């Protein structure tokens, strides 16, 4: 289980977004309090991590939830030296806005 640094992603007095890996469900979950507010689904192989789909709870859109998820997932993959294949359109567009985060991302399959 992984958490982000709460000082990086605070959206109110006690509203830090934590990110945890839920390997049984094959997804990373963004959690605020006890509520799951966003997810990134994935497929993990020995060779790589494939990011399939990103969803943010409609009540929490525009709060940076998906960005926290993507930034954390990519950081964990880099730390594990696990290449990332991006299938998710949101992650693809996010990476275009944050080219400094493309290290370890597989462009072609």
C-alpha positions as a Markdown table, in Angstrom:
| # | Residue | x | y | z |
|---|---|---|---|---|
| 1 | Unk | 0.0 | 0.0 | 0.0 |
| 2 | Unk | 1.3 | 3.4 | -0.9 |
| 3 | Unk | 0.4 | 6.9 | 0.2 |
| 4 | Unk | 1.3 | 10.2 | -1.3 |
| 5 | Unk | 3.0 | 12.9 | 0.7 |
| 6 | Unk | 0.0 | 14.7 | 2.3 |
| 7 | Unk | 1.8 | 18.1 | 2.1 |
| 8 | Unk | 1.8 | 17.8 | -1.7 |
| 9 | Unk | -1.9 | 17.3 | -2.2 |
| 10 | Unk | -4.0 | 19.0 | 0.5 |
| 11 | Unk | -7.4 | 20.2 | -0.5 |
| 12 | Unk | -8.6 | 21.5 | 2.8 |
| 13 | Unk | -7.7 | 21.2 | 6.5 |
| 14 | Unk | -8.1 | 17.4 | 6.7 |
| 15 | Unk | -8.6 | 16.4 | 3.1 |
| 16 | Unk | -5.3 | 15.0 | 1.9 |
| 17 | Unk | -5.5 | 12.5 | -1.0 |
| 18 | Unk | -3.8 | 9.2 | -0.3 |
| 19 | Unk | -3.1 | 6.7 | -3.1 |
| 20 | Unk | -3.1 | 3.0 | -2.5 |
| 21 | Unk | -2.5 | 0.0 | -4.7 |
| 22 | Unk | -5.3 | -2.6 | -4.7 |
| 23 | Unk | -3.7 | -5.5 | -6.6 |
| 24 | Unk | -6.8 | -7.7 | -6.2 |
| 25 | Unk | -8.9 | -5.2 | -8.1 |
| 26 | Unk | -6.0 | -4.3 | -10.4 |
| 27 | Unk | -6.3 | -0.6 | -9.6 |
| 28 | Unk | -4.8 | 2.2 | -7.7 |
| 29 | Unk | -7.3 | 4.1 | -5.6 |
| 30 | Unk | -7.3 | 7.8 | -4.5 |
| 31 | Unk | -8.7 | 8.0 | -1.0 |
| 32 | Unk | -9.9 | 11.1 | 0.9 |
| 33 | Unk | -10.9 | 10.1 | 4.4 |
| 34 | Unk | -12.6 | 6.8 | 4.0 |
| 35 | Unk | -14.0 | 7.5 | 0.5 |
| 36 | Unk | -12.5 | 6.3 | -2.7 |
| 37 | Unk | -12.6 | 9.4 | -4.9 |
| 38 | Unk | -10.8 | 8.1 | -8.0 |
| 39 | Unk | -9.2 | 5.0 | -9.6 |
| 40 | Unk | -6.7 | 4.0 | -12.2 |
| 41 | Unk | -7.2 | 0.5 | -13.5 |
| 42 | Unk | -4.2 | -1.4 | -14.7 |
| 43 | Unk | -2.8 | -4.8 | -15.9 |
| 44 | Unk | 0.6 | -5.7 | -14.4 |
| 45 | Unk | 2.9 | -8.2 | -16.0 |
| 46 | Unk | 6.5 | -9.1 | -15.2 |
| 47 | Unk | 7.5 | -6.8 | -18.1 |
| 48 | Unk | 5.4 | -3.7 | -17.5 |
| 49 | Unk | 2.5 | -1.9 | -16.0 |
| 50 | Unk | -0.3 | -1.1 | -18.4 |
| 51 | Unk | -2.5 | 1.9 | -17.4 |
| 52 | Unk | -6.0 | 1.2 | -18.8 |
| 53 | Unk | -8.5 | 3.7 | -17.5 |
| 54 | Unk | -8.8 | 6.6 | -15.0 |
| 55 | Unk | -12.0 | 7.5 | -13.3 |
| 56 | Unk | -12.7 | 10.3 | -10.8 |
| 57 | Unk | -15.9 | 10.5 | -8.8 |
| 58 | Unk | -18.1 | 13.1 | -10.3 |
| 59 | Unk | -18.4 | 15.0 | -7.0 |
| 60 | Unk | -14.6 | 15.4 | -6.9 |
| 61 | Unk | -13.8 | 16.3 | -10.5 |
| 62 | Unk | -11.6 | 19.4 | -10.9 |
| 63 | Unk | -9.9 | 18.8 | -7.5 |
| 64 | Unk | -6.7 | 17.2 | -8.9 |
| 65 | Unk | -7.6 | 13.6 | -7.9 |
| 66 | Unk | -6.7 | 12.1 | -11.3 |
| 67 | Unk | -3.4 | 14.0 | -11.4 |
| 68 | Unk | -2.4 | 12.8 | -7.9 |
| 69 | Unk | -3.2 | 9.2 | -9.1 |
| 70 | Unk | -1.2 | 9.4 | -12.3 |
| 71 | Unk | 1.8 | 11.2 | -10.7 |
| 72 | Unk | 1.9 | 8.5 | -7.9 |
| 73 | Unk | 1.5 | 5.5 | -10.2 |
| 74 | Unk | 4.3 | 6.7 | -12.5 |
| 75 | Unk | 6.6 | 7.4 | -9.6 |
| 76 | Unk | 6.0 | 3.9 | -8.2 |
| 77 | Unk | 6.6 | 2.3 | -11.6 |
| 78 | Unk | 9.9 | 4.3 | -12.0 |
| 79 | Unk | 11.0 | 3.3 | -8.5 |
| 80 | Unk | 10.3 | -0.4 | -9.3 |
| 81 | Unk | 12.0 | 0.1 | -12.7 |
| 82 | Unk | 8.8 | -1.2 | -14.3 |
| 83 | Unk | 8.1 | 0.3 | -17.8 |
| 84 | Unk | 4.6 | 1.8 | -18.2 |
| 85 | Unk | 2.4 | 1.3 | -21.3 |
| 86 | Unk | -0.3 | 4.0 | -21.5 |
| 87 | Unk | -3.6 | 2.9 | -22.9 |
| 88 | Unk | -5.7 | 5.4 | -20.9 |
| 89 | Unk | -6.6 | 8.6 | -22.9 |
| 90 | Unk | -6.5 | 10.7 | -19.7 |
| 91 | Unk | -3.0 | 9.5 | -18.8 |
| 92 | Unk | -1.9 | 10.2 | -22.4 |
| 93 | Unk | -3.2 | 13.7 | -22.3 |
| 94 | Unk | -1.8 | 14.3 | -18.8 |
| 95 | Unk | 1.6 | 13.2 | -20.0 |
| 96 | Unk | 1.4 | 15.7 | -22.9 |
| 97 | Unk | 0.9 | 18.5 | -20.2 |
| 98 | Unk | 3.6 | 17.1 | -18.0 |
| 99 | Unk | 6.4 | 15.9 | -20.3 |
| 100 | Unk | 8.9 | 15.8 | -17.4 |
| 101 | Unk | 6.9 | 12.8 | -16.1 |
| 102 | Unk | 7.5 | 10.6 | -19.3 |
| 103 | Unk | 10.5 | 8.7 | -17.9 |
| 104 | Unk | 9.9 | 5.0 | -18.1 |
| 105 | Unk | 6.8 | 5.4 | -20.3 |
| 106 | Unk | 6.6 | 3.0 | -23.3 |
| 107 | Unk | 5.4 | 4.9 | -26.3 |
| 108 | Unk | 5.2 | 2.0 | -28.8 |
| 109 | Unk | 4.2 | -1.5 | -28.0 |
